[in-house]
Amino acid sequence: MARLFVESRELLPFDGSAVLHEEALPASRASEAFAELLATNPWESHDLVVFGAKHREPRLSTWHALGDLPYTYSGLTRQPLPFTPLLDKLRAQCEEIASARFNAVLVNLYRDGSDGVGWHADDEPENGAEPVIASVSLGATRRFDFRHRASGATVKAELEHGSVVVMSGLSQHCWVHQIAKTKTLVGPRINLTFRLVVDRRLGT
């Protein structure tokens, strides 16, 4: 299970919440999860449509869900893979940390500093009006940036091995976030974003 008492702090000053839980996963368990995912996860590479142009996604990823729940973003529709025992265990830990229920996870592998993700929000309709998203960091530390859509205010945080950020409220409507590419020598990082998605095909 997740640790019951961890250091946490709010990252966003207004318009939503993003609580950073440092060392939310014990170091040994986080390292075991990282090693297993890196070696066994069936990593995929995809093309994304950004501003009308097709680009190779600068990271590897997989989409997993409890049931037949596809996910569409940047012109790409992902069909789900099943949860593995490890992913299900991490899901339960994040549900305890976030006090929320999750049924899907996007798993990203940033192989080195040349991999990243640009400014975006997890505001796809599948995520609901004000989603709760638990973002787990495993492996190398990377900087996580927020930028307010209206004011341009920015927030920066270093996401270390075993940390979890829980985003909720208006965070996906009022802020965008990124993992910027870097020329600094950095090792691989795995990020898992757990969320509760609905099936738009059913109108639910």
Backbone bond lengths (Angstrom), bond angles and torsions (degrees), N, CA, C in turn:
res aa  C-N    CA-C-N  psi(-1)  N-CA   C-N-CA  omega(-1)  CA-C   N-CA-C  phi
1 M - - - 1.467 - - 1.533 110.16 -
2 A 1.330 115.42 163.58 1.459 120.11 177.81 1.530 109.94 -70.48
3 R 1.301 116.15 158.20 1.461 120.32 176.41 1.522 109.00 -69.36
4 L 1.325 115.40 138.40 1.461 119.80 -175.19 1.517 112.38 -78.02
5 F 1.322 117.75 -29.18 1.458 121.17 -176.49 1.520 108.80 -125.56
6 V 1.315 116.23 108.16 1.456 121.49 179.72 1.523 108.22 -131.70
7 E 1.329 115.28 157.19 1.454 120.17 177.57 1.523 109.20 -73.70
8 S 1.320 117.24 131.20 1.457 120.30 -179.21 1.524 109.47 -139.11
9 R 1.352 115.02 153.06 1.464 119.65 177.03 1.522 109.50 -152.71
10 E 1.311 114.12 147.27 1.460 121.49 178.43 1.524 109.45 -79.01
11 L 1.338 117.07 130.21 1.457 121.33 -179.18 1.525 112.65 -92.33
12 L 1.322 117.77 -32.65 1.465 120.74 -174.37 1.525 111.44 -93.09
13 P 1.323 117.71 132.18 1.467 120.26 -178.12 1.520 114.09 -79.05
14 F 1.333 117.06 -20.44 1.473 120.97 -178.71 1.528 108.39 -166.86
15 D 1.342 115.54 170.77 1.469 122.55 175.29 1.522 112.86 54.58
16 G 1.315 115.75 60.04 1.449 119.83 177.21 1.515 112.33 115.33
17 S 1.320 115.03 178.54 1.455 120.34 -175.93 1.527 109.62 -136.07
18 A 1.334 115.66 142.55 1.461 123.12 171.24 1.522 106.03 -145.43
19 V 1.313 116.58 98.31 1.460 121.80 -175.80 1.527 109.07 -95.73
20 L 1.323 115.94 122.23 1.449 122.10 177.63 1.518 109.29 -91.31
21 H 1.333 115.98 118.10 1.461 122.83 175.53 1.525 107.26 -101.72
22 E 1.311 117.07 103.68 1.453 121.02 -177.66 1.530 110.26 -79.39
23 E 1.328 116.12 139.16 1.454 122.55 -179.17 1.527 111.01 53.23
24 A 1.340 115.95 40.57 1.458 119.94 179.72 1.522 111.67 -66.28
25 L 1.329 115.81 -32.77 1.458 120.55 175.63 1.527 108.24 -104.23
26 P 1.319 118.48 130.80 1.470 120.11 177.79 1.522 110.40 -54.50
27 A 1.327 116.52 143.52 1.458 121.79 -172.03 1.518 112.66 -55.31
28 S 1.326 117.47 -43.33 1.465 120.04 -177.32 1.522 110.92 -64.87
29 R 1.336 117.30 -41.91 1.461 120.47 -179.89 1.525 110.77 -70.01
30 A 1.321 116.41 -38.10 1.461 119.53 178.19 1.525 110.13 -63.72
31 S 1.329 117.32 -40.35 1.463 121.05 179.79 1.517 111.35 -67.75
32 E 1.321 117.15 -39.34 1.465 120.64 176.89 1.522 110.90 -64.01
33 A 1.332 117.19 -42.11 1.461 121.32 179.37 1.521 110.75 -64.34
34 F 1.336 116.09 -43.16 1.455 120.70 179.37 1.527 110.94 -59.94
35 A 1.331 116.47 -48.17 1.461 120.54 -177.77 1.521 111.28 -63.33
36 E 1.329 117.35 -41.71 1.463 120.16 -179.55 1.517 111.73 -66.67
37 L 1.328 117.01 -44.88 1.461 119.87 -179.91 1.525 111.18 -64.70
38 L 1.323 116.39 -44.53 1.460 120.11 -178.37 1.526 110.82 -59.10
39 A 1.326 116.95 -39.25 1.460 121.03 -174.41 1.523 113.87 -85.60
40 T 1.342 117.92 -30.91 1.464 119.32 -168.27 1.519 115.10 -118.60
41 N 1.337 118.42 -17.04 1.460 118.32 -177.93 1.536 109.62 -66.46
42 P 1.332 119.49 136.17 1.473 121.67 -177.52 1.525 111.97 -78.83
43 W 1.314 117.05 71.54 1.456 123.14 -172.57 1.529 112.09 -56.12
44 E 1.340 115.46 138.67 1.459 122.34 -179.34 1.522 109.93 -121.88
45 S 1.342 115.88 152.28 1.463 122.78 175.47 1.516 108.28 -120.59
46 H 1.341 117.77 134.56 1.463 121.59 -173.96 1.528 110.96 -135.64
47 D 1.318 114.59 159.98 1.456 121.89 170.82 1.519 109.00 -94.90
48 L 1.334 116.66 136.05 1.452 123.23 177.07 1.519 109.47 -114.87
49 V 1.337 116.45 151.84 1.460 121.53 175.48 1.523 108.14 -101.06
50 V 1.333 116.24 115.76 1.462 122.36 -179.65 1.518 108.41 -123.62
51 F 1.340 116.36 119.12 1.470 122.10 -177.62 1.531 110.73 51.81
52 G 1.333 115.19 41.82 1.454 121.28 174.49 1.508 115.27 82.20
53 A 1.324 118.17 -4.56 1.466 121.55 -179.36 1.522 109.78 -112.20
54 K 1.335 115.76 146.26 1.454 121.25 -178.82 1.531 109.58 -90.69
55 H 1.334 114.71 131.18 1.457 120.78 179.86 1.528 109.39 -134.77
56 R 1.324 116.29 147.34 1.455 120.40 173.85 1.518 109.56 -71.60
57 E 1.323 116.72 128.87 1.459 121.87 -179.95 1.531 109.44 -58.48
58 P 1.353 118.23 124.77 1.474 120.80 -176.22 1.525 112.88 -81.85
59 R 1.291 115.81 51.32 1.455 123.83 177.85 1.526 106.42 -179.01
60 L 1.307 116.96 168.76 1.454 122.48 173.32 1.524 108.26 -106.33
61 S 1.331 116.76 155.98 1.459 117.99 -174.66 1.527 110.96 -159.63
62 T 1.326 115.14 165.30 1.461 123.16 168.55 1.520 108.38 -144.53
63 W 1.335 116.10 151.65 1.462 123.43 178.30 1.522 107.96 -116.02
64 H 1.335 116.23 129.04 1.460 122.05 -177.86 1.526 109.27 -128.88
65 A 1.330 116.51 144.41 1.459 119.96 178.77 1.520 110.10 -150.45
66 L 1.320 114.57 156.64 1.462 121.60 173.04 1.523 106.98 -86.46
67 G 1.318 117.03 92.42 1.458 121.48 -175.64 1.515 111.28 106.04
68 D 1.310 116.18 -177.31 1.460 123.24 -175.95 1.522 109.69 -85.63
69 L 1.327 116.13 82.92 1.462 122.00 -176.16 1.526 109.10 -124.82
70 P 1.332 118.28 93.67 1.468 120.09 177.33 1.516 110.76 -71.77
71 Y 1.331 115.63 164.72 1.462 121.41 -178.89 1.517 108.42 -139.64
72 T 1.340 116.48 129.94 1.458 121.66 -176.59 1.520 110.34 -117.69
73 Y 1.337 116.61 128.68 1.456 122.28 174.75 1.518 108.05 -154.75
74 S 1.331 117.17 146.08 1.469 123.74 176.53 1.526 112.49 49.39
75 G 1.331 116.09 42.23 1.451 120.81 176.94 1.513 114.72 76.12
76 L 1.328 117.82 8.76 1.461 122.06 -177.44 1.522 109.91 -120.39
77 T 1.329 117.00 130.47 1.458 121.56 174.12 1.516 108.82 -106.32
78 R 1.315 115.85 120.54 1.465 121.86 -178.42 1.527 109.44 -97.72
79 Q 1.314 116.48 129.99 1.453 121.81 172.47 1.533 108.40 -90.47
80 P 1.329 116.96 139.58 1.460 118.77 -169.67 1.523 114.03 -77.97
81 L 1.312 114.14 145.00 1.454 123.26 164.51 1.531 107.22 -93.75
82 P 1.327 118.06 156.83 1.471 118.73 177.57 1.523 111.66 -71.61
83 F 1.323 115.43 159.87 1.456 121.23 172.41 1.523 109.11 -70.57
84 T 1.309 116.42 136.00 1.465 121.35 170.89 1.531 108.37 -86.48
85 P 1.325 118.23 165.47 1.472 118.86 176.02 1.523 112.57 -55.63
86 L 1.340 118.19 -37.78 1.464 120.80 178.87 1.520 110.83 -65.69
87 L 1.321 117.34 -47.05 1.465 119.85 -179.77 1.523 110.98 -63.33
88 D 1.321 117.39 -36.44 1.459 120.07 178.88 1.524 110.54 -67.32
89 K 1.321 116.78 -36.54 1.465 119.95 177.65 1.527 110.72 -67.12
90 L 1.324 116.98 -43.02 1.462 119.99 176.87 1.523 111.45 -64.60
91 R 1.328 116.17 -36.65 1.476 119.84 176.91 1.525 110.37 -59.36
92 A 1.329 117.21 -46.16 1.463 120.82 179.97 1.522 111.24 -62.57
93 Q 1.322 117.31 -39.72 1.462 120.70 178.42 1.522 110.87 -63.89
94 C 1.342 116.66 -41.92 1.468 119.74 -179.72 1.523 111.79 -70.52
95 E 1.316 116.82 -32.98 1.465 119.06 175.96 1.528 110.58 -62.73
96 E 1.329 117.02 -37.53 1.461 120.50 178.08 1.528 110.70 -68.44
97 I 1.324 116.84 -42.78 1.460 120.59 -178.65 1.522 111.05 -66.00
98 A 1.335 116.08 -43.43 1.473 121.36 -174.05 1.513 113.71 -89.30
99 S 1.326 117.72 -10.54 1.475 121.67 -173.54 1.534 110.17 52.75
100 A 1.315 115.32 48.60 1.464 122.18 -177.51 1.515 108.33 -147.04
101 R 1.332 115.85 167.26 1.458 121.43 179.11 1.524 109.19 -108.29
102 F 1.325 116.91 139.94 1.465 122.68 -179.72 1.523 110.60 -128.96
103 N 1.329 115.61 145.28 1.469 119.59 178.17 1.530 112.84 -130.84
104 A 1.336 117.66 6.44 1.461 120.34 -177.63 1.525 109.35 -155.96
105 V 1.339 115.02 159.43 1.463 120.19 178.94 1.523 109.73 -151.59
106 L 1.323 115.11 136.86 1.459 122.33 170.27 1.522 106.91 -101.84
107 V 1.330 116.20 122.74 1.463 121.94 -177.73 1.525 108.02 -107.91
108 N 1.324 117.40 122.92 1.464 122.94 -178.57 1.522 110.70 -116.91
109 L 1.322 115.72 140.38 1.454 121.79 173.57 1.526 108.89 -115.90
110 Y 1.329 115.69 115.73 1.457 122.42 172.72 1.528 106.52 -96.26
111 R 1.330 116.20 104.44 1.461 120.53 -169.61 1.521 112.86 -68.76
112 D 1.321 117.31 -33.58 1.464 123.17 177.90 1.523 107.54 -164.04
113 G 1.326 117.29 -167.33 1.462 120.39 -176.40 1.511 114.67 -66.96
114 S 1.331 117.90 -16.39 1.462 120.18 178.67 1.516 112.56 -80.11
115 D 1.322 117.33 -8.11 1.462 122.24 174.03 1.522 109.21 -96.29
116 G 1.324 117.35 144.16 1.457 121.86 178.34 1.509 109.98 -168.94
117 V 1.323 115.82 -171.05 1.461 122.15 174.02 1.519 107.20 -144.12
118 G 1.342 115.91 130.38 1.454 120.84 -176.71 1.519 112.94 -75.87
119 W 1.331 115.15 -179.83 1.461 121.43 -178.67 1.521 110.53 -56.88
120 H 1.318 116.02 128.83 1.460 121.29 179.97 1.527 108.38 -164.50
121 A 1.324 115.08 170.86 1.461 121.87 171.10 1.521 107.65 -132.16
122 D 1.310 115.50 148.85 1.464 120.41 177.01 1.530 108.67 -87.45
123 D 1.334 115.09 64.62 1.459 121.06 -173.79 1.526 112.21 -111.19
124 E 1.326 116.98 22.75 1.460 119.87 176.65 1.528 109.73 -63.36
125 P 1.339 117.47 148.92 1.471 120.47 -176.94 1.526 113.61 -56.16
126 E 1.336 117.59 -32.11 1.463 120.14 -179.82 1.518 112.57 -59.17
127 N 1.335 117.38 -25.10 1.459 120.85 -175.91 1.524 113.54 -83.06
128 G 1.337 118.02 -11.05 1.451 120.58 179.89 1.517 112.44 89.44
129 A 1.333 115.70 177.57 1.458 121.76 -171.63 1.527 112.88 -68.76
130 E 1.314 117.93 -48.16 1.465 122.27 179.66 1.531 107.77 -133.23
131 P 1.322 116.72 78.81 1.465 119.69 -171.95 1.518 113.37 -70.52
132 V 1.318 114.25 151.01 1.462 122.06 167.37 1.525 106.40 -101.00
133 I 1.327 116.57 122.17 1.460 121.80 -178.10 1.523 108.65 -126.77
134 A 1.326 115.58 125.28 1.460 121.26 178.16 1.519 108.80 -103.89
135 S 1.331 116.36 117.98 1.456 122.76 -175.31 1.523 110.19 -108.64
136 V 1.334 115.79 113.80 1.459 122.69 -176.90 1.526 109.52 -98.05
137 S 1.324 117.38 135.54 1.468 122.69 176.94 1.515 109.66 -113.01
138 L 1.341 115.47 129.14 1.454 122.09 177.43 1.527 108.53 -131.25
139 G 1.318 117.14 137.64 1.456 120.29 177.66 1.516 111.86 96.26
140 A 1.334 115.56 -141.15 1.463 121.36 -174.10 1.522 112.02 -63.70
141 T 1.326 116.30 146.58 1.456 122.45 175.66 1.527 109.69 -73.57
142 R 1.335 116.88 132.45 1.460 121.90 174.57 1.518 108.90 -131.00
143 R 1.337 115.64 152.36 1.456 120.37 179.43 1.520 110.11 -82.99
144 F 1.341 115.32 135.96 1.456 123.92 -178.81 1.521 107.43 -113.39
145 D 1.322 117.51 122.40 1.462 122.41 -176.72 1.523 111.17 -112.01
146 F 1.332 115.81 138.97 1.458 123.04 169.33 1.529 109.02 -114.39
147 R 1.335 117.27 146.70 1.467 121.74 173.10 1.520 108.76 -138.97
148 H 1.345 115.97 127.05 1.458 120.98 -179.41 1.519 109.76 -71.96
149 R 1.314 116.76 132.22 1.466 121.21 -175.19 1.524 112.18 -61.99
150 A 1.330 117.76 -39.36 1.466 121.26 -174.07 1.523 112.31 -90.15
151 S 1.316 117.83 -51.34 1.465 121.38 -173.04 1.527 113.47 -86.52
152 G 1.329 116.70 -22.11 1.458 119.70 -175.17 1.518 114.26 81.23
153 A 1.339 117.38 1.66 1.463 120.97 177.96 1.524 109.92 -58.16
154 T 1.331 117.02 143.94 1.457 121.36 -178.85 1.518 111.36 -122.89
155 V 1.313 114.78 151.78 1.462 123.29 175.70 1.515 106.99 -134.95
156 K 1.326 117.26 136.78 1.460 122.16 179.98 1.522 109.04 -126.35
157 A 1.327 115.50 140.81 1.460 120.26 178.59 1.516 109.14 -145.46
158 E 1.318 116.71 144.49 1.460 122.18 175.33 1.532 107.89 -91.75
159 L 1.330 115.83 120.75 1.462 120.62 -178.86 1.522 108.89 -97.32
160 E 1.314 115.24 110.51 1.455 120.98 -175.07 1.522 111.41 -96.16
161 H 1.303 114.70 167.21 1.458 124.13 -179.89 1.526 110.83 -54.41
162 G 1.335 116.85 123.94 1.455 121.47 177.87 1.511 115.08 87.71
163 S 1.332 118.00 2.41 1.466 120.53 179.31 1.525 110.73 -85.71
164 V 1.331 115.13 157.93 1.460 122.16 178.45 1.531 108.50 -135.16
165 V 1.330 117.20 128.92 1.465 122.47 173.02 1.523 107.95 -106.90
166 V 1.332 116.33 125.67 1.461 121.19 177.30 1.525 108.53 -106.28
167 M 1.327 116.54 110.22 1.466 122.61 178.58 1.519 109.33 -97.98
168 S 1.335 116.70 137.81 1.463 119.88 -176.85 1.526 109.87 -156.56
169 G 1.333 114.84 -178.80 1.467 120.45 178.86 1.520 111.57 63.21
170 L 1.333 115.95 -132.86 1.460 122.05 -176.86 1.520 113.40 -87.47
171 S 1.331 117.34 11.03 1.468 119.55 -172.96 1.519 112.93 -59.32
172 Q 1.338 118.32 -36.31 1.462 120.14 -178.14 1.529 112.64 -82.86
173 H 1.325 117.58 -15.20 1.466 121.62 179.17 1.527 111.70 -92.55
174 C 1.319 116.45 -36.97 1.465 120.43 -172.75 1.527 113.59 -100.65
175 W 1.322 117.13 -14.90 1.466 121.10 -177.57 1.520 110.85 -128.64
176 V 1.312 116.07 152.52 1.463 122.37 166.09 1.530 107.20 -116.64
177 H 1.331 116.05 160.52 1.461 119.22 -178.01 1.522 109.99 -141.65
178 Q 1.337 116.11 163.29 1.458 121.10 -178.85 1.529 110.73 -154.57
179 I 1.333 114.57 159.17 1.468 123.01 162.29 1.519 104.92 -114.53
180 A 1.322 116.91 103.67 1.461 121.03 -174.56 1.525 111.11 -73.28
181 K 1.328 115.50 145.99 1.465 119.87 171.77 1.525 108.74 -66.25
182 T 1.323 115.52 154.91 1.458 119.99 -178.34 1.528 110.11 -144.29
183 K 1.317 115.64 146.81 1.464 120.85 175.26 1.523 111.89 -86.68
184 T 1.325 115.19 -6.35 1.464 119.86 176.42 1.524 109.82 -67.61
185 L 1.317 116.50 138.04 1.457 120.90 178.48 1.524 109.02 -65.95
186 V 1.327 116.64 118.15 1.459 121.04 -177.01 1.523 108.71 -143.93
187 G 1.320 115.62 144.48 1.456 120.87 -178.57 1.509 112.57 -82.34
188 P 1.326 117.96 -176.18 1.462 121.42 -177.92 1.527 112.73 -69.93
189 R 1.321 114.47 148.11 1.461 122.49 176.80 1.519 108.50 -132.27
190 I 1.320 116.75 137.12 1.467 122.13 174.10 1.513 108.27 -112.86
191 N 1.321 115.61 131.84 1.460 122.77 179.48 1.526 108.99 -122.37
192 L 1.311 116.23 133.55 1.459 121.77 177.83 1.519 108.39 -121.91
193 T 1.324 117.59 123.31 1.465 121.24 178.51 1.524 108.88 -112.13
194 F 1.323 114.43 104.13 1.460 121.29 179.53 1.520 109.08 -85.19
195 R 1.334 115.78 139.05 1.459 120.54 179.30 1.526 110.10 -153.49
196 L 1.327 115.96 166.93 1.467 122.81 175.56 1.524 106.92 -105.74
197 V 1.329 116.99 111.48 1.458 120.87 -177.05 1.523 110.09 -108.70
198 V 1.327 115.16 155.40 1.457 122.09 176.73 1.525 108.25 -111.83
199 D 1.318 115.66 159.12 1.458 121.74 179.51 1.514 108.30 -93.26
200 R 1.326 116.87 103.78 1.471 121.08 -178.77 1.525 112.22 -64.65
201 R 1.315 117.71 -22.55 1.467 120.84 179.58 1.524 111.71 -65.70
202 L 1.353 115.07 -25.38 1.461 120.54 -179.33 1.524 112.19 -98.27
203 G 1.341 115.45 -5.84 1.458 119.05 -177.05 1.498 113.02 70.12
204 T 1.356 116.66 27.95 1.465 120.45 -178.26 1.511 110.52 -119.57
